Amino acid sequence: MVSRTTASPMLKFLSDRVRERRQELGMSQNDLAKKLGCYQPDISELEHGKANPRLKLLHQLSCAMMVPPSHFILDEPPCG
């Protein structure tokens, strides 16, 4: 599902977008984990930039959160 890593600027951007969208939808981390078939700690690691999601997870996130995958990777994230 994810690989562990240190947060790069791009990963920080992605993790912030996941958290913001989840909160917009009024979902808890546990709610999102259930939709994705994973566990709440996995969502926490993702939202704190400690997990680097694979493409499959980005697709699952976009479906569960009703946004295109580009929502998590575009809007000119910081480079670095």
C-alpha positions, 0 to 999 in steps of 0.5 A: 500500500505505502512505503515509509519515507521522510517527507519531501516537499511534494509528499508534504503537499500531498499529505496536506491535501489528503487531510484537508479533503478528508476534513472537508468531507467530515470524515475521520481517519478511521472512516477513510481507512474503512473506505480504503480497506486499511487501518487508521494508523496508515491514514495517520502516517499518510497525513503526516508525510511518513508514507509514500502512497503508490499509484493504486492508493492515489486512485483509491483516495480519489474515488473515496474522496470524490476528487481527481487524482490530480487533486493530490499532486497538482496546484504547483506544489513546492519543488525540492 
